[in-house]
C-alpha cells in the first residue's frame, strides 16, 4: 500500500475536492484515498479496475470464498500489477462448515502477497474458541512468510462480529502480524452506532483496513437473523441521515493512514452512486481539513 502523502487524492477525486474548497489538501493532513468493493460492477476484472480507477478510486476490493474465485483474483492481480497508484485487496472467507473451501486461503495468499495485499479473513462457524485461535495463529504465521499481515474482518453474524471481538482474539493470540479492521456497517449492527468515534480510539492502533458506508440514524442493531436487509446500514455516502464525520474525524485524529474502502453491498439500481460517494467523501475531507486549519489558527491561551 502507498503512503498517504503519495496517494492523498487520485486525479478525479482531487478535482472534486477542489470543487468543495480543498485546494490545499495535498499540503494538509487529510483522509486516506477511497477504495471501493467490486459488488455489482458486473464486468471482467480488468474492466472493473479501469472503470473505478477512471472515476477516481484508489483501489478495488474483491472477494474469495470458493476455489472458482481464484482465477478471477489472478486476473485482478495481473492487471493491477501493470498500474501505478492503484491497489488491490480481497477478503477471504473461511467457513469451518464447508471443508471444500478451507484451502482457498492457502492458494490466495501468494497471489495477494504479489500485490502487497494482506490476508483479510472472515471466519464463519468456528466450532470453538481454541479452533478459531489455532486457525488465525496459523494464518498470521504463514502470512509472515510471504511478507504480509493477516487482518481479521469482523462481520455481523460470523465468528467475529465487531472490532472489539477481533481485538480480544488478537490479544489472546499475541502475534504482532495479526491485525484488525473497522467496518461502520458491522459496528452499527453490533450496537455501536452512537459510539463509532470511541471504537476508533480503542482500536485504531491495531487497525489496518477501514470500510465505510452511508446509514440511517435508526439502523438495525441486534441479533443476527437471515433475511435482515442491509439497506439501512450500507448506503451511498450521500444517503441516509447518519453523519460519518465524527467517525472520520476520529480516524484522522488517530493518525490512521491505511486504506479506507467504500462499502457497496446490495446497492443496485442507483445510477451515479459511486460518483456521489466520491464527492461526499471529498466533502468530509474538506470539513476535516478546515477543522484542522481553524484549530491551528486559534490563538493559544497564555
C-alpha positions as CSV (number, residue, x, y, z in Angstrom):
1,X,0.0,0.0,0.0
2,X,1.3,3.5,-0.8
3,X,1.7,6.2,1.8
4,X,-1.0,8.9,2.4
5,X,1.4,11.5,1.1
6,X,1.8,9.6,-2.2
7,X,-1.9,9.0,-2.7
8,X,-3.8,11.6,-0.8
9,X,-6.1,12.1,-3.8
10,X,-6.3,10.4,-7.2
11,X,-6.7,12.9,-10.0
12,X,-10.5,12.9,-10.3
13,X,-11.1,12.8,-6.6
14,X,-8.7,15.7,-6.3
15,X,-10.7,17.6,-8.8
16,X,-13.9,17.0,-6.8
17,X,-12.1,18.0,-3.6
18,X,-11.2,21.3,-5.2
19,X,-14.8,21.9,-6.0
20,X,-15.6,21.8,-2.3
21,X,-12.7,24.0,-1.3
22,X,-9.8,21.7,-0.7
23,X,-7.3,23.4,-2.9
24,X,-4.5,22.9,-0.3
25,X,-5.4,19.4,0.6
26,X,-2.2,17.9,-0.7
27,X,-0.3,20.0,1.8
28,X,-2.6,19.2,4.6
29,X,-3.1,16.1,6.7
30,X,-6.3,14.6,5.2
31,X,-8.2,11.3,4.9
32,X,-6.7,8.4,3.0
33,X,-7.8,7.9,-0.5
34,X,-11.0,6.0,-1.1
35,X,-11.1,2.4,-2.4
36,X,-14.3,0.5,-3.4
37,X,-15.7,-3.0,-3.4
38,X,-16.5,-4.7,-6.7
39,X,-20.0,-5.6,-5.7
40,X,-22.4,-5.3,-8.7
41,X,-19.9,-3.9,-11.1
42,X,-20.7,-6.7,-13.5
43,X,-17.6,-6.6,-15.7
44,X,-14.4,-8.6,-16.1
45,X,-11.7,-7.8,-13.6
46,X,-9.6,-5.5,-15.9
47,X,-12.7,-3.6,-16.9
48,X,-13.9,-3.2,-13.3
49,X,-10.5,-1.9,-12.3
50,X,-10.3,0.6,-15.2
51,X,-13.8,1.8,-14.6
52,X,-13.4,2.6,-10.9
53,X,-9.9,4.0,-11.4
54,X,-11.3,6.3,-14.1
55,X,-13.9,7.5,-11.6
56,X,-11.1,8.4,-9.1
57,X,-11.0,5.5,-6.7
58,X,-7.6,4.5,-5.4
59,X,-8.1,0.7,-5.4
60,X,-10.6,-2.1,-5.5
61,X,-11.7,-4.9,-3.2
62,X,-12.9,-8.3,-4.4
63,X,-13.9,-11.5,-2.6
64,X,-12.5,-15.1,-2.5
65,X,-14.6,-17.8,-1.0
66,X,-14.6,-20.7,-3.4
67,X,-11.8,-22.3,-5.5
68,X,-13.6,-21.0,-8.5
69,X,-12.9,-17.4,-7.3
70,X,-9.1,-17.9,-7.6
71,X,-8.8,-17.4,-11.4
72,X,-10.7,-14.1,-11.0
73,X,-8.3,-13.0,-8.3
74,X,-5.3,-13.8,-10.6
75,X,-6.8,-11.7,-13.3
76,X,-7.3,-8.8,-11.0
77,X,-3.7,-9.1,-9.7
78,X,-2.2,-9.3,-13.1
79,X,-4.0,-6.2,-14.3
80,X,-3.4,-4.2,-11.1
81,X,0.3,-5.0,-11.3
82,X,0.5,-3.1,-14.5
83,X,-0.9,0.1,-13.0
84,X,0.6,2.8,-10.8
85,X,-1.2,4.2,-7.8
86,X,-3.9,1.6,-7.7
87,X,-4.3,-1.1,-5.0
88,X,-6.0,-4.5,-4.9
89,X,-7.5,-6.1,-1.8
90,X,-9.5,-9.2,-1.3
91,X,-11.4,-10.5,1.7
92,X,-11.2,-14.3,2.0
93,X,-14.0,-16.3,3.6
94,X,-13.0,-19.3,5.8
95,X,-16.0,-21.4,6.8
96,X,-15.4,-24.3,9.2
97,X,-18.7,-25.8,8.0
98,X,-17.5,-26.0,4.3
99,X,-14.5,-28.3,4.1
100,X,-14.3,-28.0,0.3
101,X,-13.4,-24.3,0.6
102,X,-11.0,-24.4,3.5
103,X,-7.8,-24.4,1.5
104,X,-8.7,-21.4,-0.5
105,X,-6.8,-19.0,1.7
106,X,-3.6,-21.0,1.2
107,X,-4.0,-20.6,-2.5
108,X,-5.0,-16.9,-2.4
109,X,-2.1,-15.9,-0.1
110,X,0.8,-15.9,-2.6
111,X,-1.4,-14.1,-5.1
112,X,-2.3,-11.4,-2.6
113,X,1.3,-11.1,-1.5
114,X,2.5,-10.4,-5.0
115,X,0.4,-7.2,-5.0
116,X,1.3,-6.4,-1.4
117,X,-2.2,-7.2,-0.1
118,X,-2.8,-8.7,3.3
119,X,-4.7,-11.9,4.0
120,X,-8.0,-10.3,5.1
121,X,-10.2,-13.0,6.5
122,X,-13.9,-13.5,7.6
123,X,-14.3,-16.6,9.8
124,X,-17.6,-18.4,9.9
125,X,-18.9,-21.3,12.1
126,X,-15.9,-21.7,14.3
127,X,-16.7,-24.8,16.4
128,X,-14.7,-23.5,19.4
129,X,-12.5,-20.6,20.6
130,X,-9.4,-22.8,20.5
131,X,-10.2,-23.8,16.9
132,X,-10.6,-20.2,15.9
133,X,-7.4,-19.2,17.6
134,X,-5.4,-22.1,16.0
135,X,-6.7,-21.1,12.6
136,X,-5.8,-17.4,12.9
137,X,-2.4,-18.2,14.5
138,X,-1.6,-20.4,11.5
139,X,-2.7,-17.7,9.1
140,X,-0.7,-15.0,10.8
141,X,2.4,-17.2,10.8
142,X,2.1,-18.2,7.1
143,X,1.4,-14.6,6.1
144,X,4.6,-13.5,7.8
145,X,6.5,-15.9,5.5
146,X,5.0,-14.1,2.5
147,X,5.8,-10.7,3.9
148,X,2.2,-9.6,4.5
149,X,-0.1,-9.5,7.5
150,X,-3.3,-11.3,8.4
151,X,-6.2,-8.9,9.0
152,X,-9.4,-10.0,10.8
153,X,-12.6,-8.9,9.0
154,X,-15.2,-8.6,11.8
155,X,-18.6,-9.3,10.2
156,X,-22.0,-9.4,11.8
157,X,-23.4,-13.0,12.0
158,X,-19.9,-14.7,11.9
159,X,-17.5,-16.0,14.5
160,X,-16.0,-12.5,15.0
161,X,-18.6,-9.8,14.7
162,X,-17.1,-6.5,15.8
163,X,-13.7,-4.8,16.2
164,X,-13.9,-5.4,19.9
165,X,-14.3,-9.2,19.3
166,X,-11.4,-9.1,16.9
167,X,-9.2,-7.2,19.4
168,X,-9.9,-9.8,22.1
169,X,-8.7,-12.5,19.7
170,X,-5.6,-10.5,18.7
171,X,-4.7,-10.1,22.3
172,X,-5.3,-13.8,23.1
173,X,-3.1,-14.9,20.2
174,X,-0.4,-12.4,20.7
175,X,1.1,-12.4,17.2
176,X,2.1,-8.9,16.0
177,X,1.3,-9.9,12.4
178,X,-2.4,-10.3,13.3
179,X,-4.3,-7.0,12.7
180,X,-7.8,-5.7,13.0
181,X,-10.2,-3.9,10.6
182,X,-13.1,-1.4,11.3
183,X,-16.4,-1.5,9.4
184,X,-19.1,1.1,10.1
185,X,-21.9,-1.3,8.9
186,X,-20.9,-4.1,11.2
187,X,-20.2,-1.9,14.2
188,X,-23.7,-0.5,13.7
189,X,-25.2,-4.0,13.6
190,X,-23.2,-4.7,16.8
191,X,-24.9,-1.8,18.6
192,X,-22.0,0.7,18.3
193,X,-23.6,3.3,16.0
194,X,-23.5,6.1,18.6
195,X,-20.0,5.1,19.7
196,X,-18.1,4.9,16.5
197,X,-15.5,7.5,17.4
198,X,-14.8,5.6,20.6
199,X,-14.4,2.4,18.6
200,X,-11.7,4.2,16.5
201,X,-9.9,5.4,19.6
202,X,-10.0,2.0,21.2
203,X,-8.8,0.0,18.1
204,X,-7.0,2.3,15.7
205,X,-3.5,1.2,16.7
206,X,-4.1,-2.4,15.6
207,X,-6.2,-1.5,12.6
208,X,-5.0,-1.9,9.0
209,X,-8.2,-1.5,7.0
210,X,-11.4,0.5,7.3
211,X,-14.7,0.3,5.4
212,X,-17.4,3.0,5.4
213,X,-21.0,3.4,4.1
214,X,-23.9,5.8,4.5
215,X,-26.5,4.7,7.0
216,X,-29.8,5.6,8.7
217,X,-29.7,7.0,12.2
218,X,-32.0,4.2,13.3
219,X,-30.3,1.4,11.5
220,X,-31.0,-2.1,13.0
221,X,-28.7,-3.2,15.8
222,X,-29.2,-6.6,17.5
223,X,-29.0,-10.3,17.0
224,X,-28.2,-11.7,13.6
225,X,-31.0,-13.2,11.5
226,X,-31.0,-14.4,7.9
227,X,-33.0,-12.0,5.7
228,X,-32.4,-8.7,7.6
229,X,-31.7,-6.3,4.7
230,X,-28.5,-4.2,4.7
231,X,-30.0,-1.1,3.1
232,X,-30.2,0.8,6.4
233,X,-26.5,0.4,7.1
234,X,-24.9,0.2,3.6
235,X,-25.9,3.2,1.5
236,X,-24.0,5.6,-0.8
237,X,-22.2,8.2,1.4
238,X,-24.6,10.9,0.4
239,X,-27.7,9.0,1.5
240,X,-29.1,8.3,5.0
241,X,-29.3,10.7,7.9
242,X,-26.3,9.3,9.9
243,X,-23.2,11.5,9.6
244,X,-19.9,9.8,9.3
245,X,-18.0,12.9,10.1
246,X,-17.3,12.1,13.8
247,X,-16.0,8.7,12.9
248,X,-13.8,10.0,10.1
249,X,-12.6,12.9,12.3
250,X,-11.6,10.3,15.0
251,X,-9.9,8.2,12.3
252,X,-7.9,11.2,11.1
253,X,-7.0,12.3,14.7
254,X,-5.8,8.8,15.4
255,X,-3.1,9.1,12.7
256,X,-4.6,6.2,10.7
257,X,-3.3,6.4,7.1
258,X,-4.3,3.0,5.7
259,X,-6.9,2.3,3.1
260,X,-10.5,3.5,3.5
261,X,-12.9,1.4,1.5
262,X,-16.4,2.3,0.3
263,X,-18.9,-0.5,1.1
264,X,-21.4,-1.0,-1.7
265,X,-23.0,-4.4,-0.9
266,X,-26.6,-4.5,-2.1
267,X,-26.6,-1.1,-3.8
268,X,-28.2,-1.6,-7.2
269,X,-30.5,0.4,-9.4
270,X,-28.8,3.6,-8.1
271,X,-27.2,5.4,-11.1
272,X,-24.2,7.6,-10.2
273,X,-23.9,6.4,-6.6
274,X,-20.2,5.8,-6.9
275,X,-19.5,9.3,-8.2
276,X,-21.8,10.8,-5.5
277,X,-20.0,8.9,-2.8
278,X,-16.6,10.2,-4.0
279,X,-18.0,13.7,-3.8
280,X,-19.3,13.2,-0.3
281,X,-16.0,11.8,0.8
282,X,-14.3,14.8,-0.6
283,X,-16.7,17.0,1.4
284,X,-15.9,15.1,4.6
285,X,-12.2,15.6,3.8
286,X,-12.7,19.3,3.3
287,X,-14.5,19.6,6.6
288,X,-11.7,17.8,8.4
289,X,-9.1,20.0,6.7
290,X,-11.0,23.1,7.6
291,X,-11.3,22.0,11.2
292,X,-7.6,21.4,11.4
293,X,-6.8,24.8,9.9
294,X,-9.2,26.5,12.4
295,X,-7.5,24.7,15.3
296,X,-4.1,25.7,14.1
297,X,-5.2,29.3,13.6
298,X,-6.8,29.6,17.1
299,X,-4.7,31.8,19.4
300,X,-3.1,29.9,22.2
301,X,-4.1,30.7,25.7
302,X,-1.5,32.3,27.9
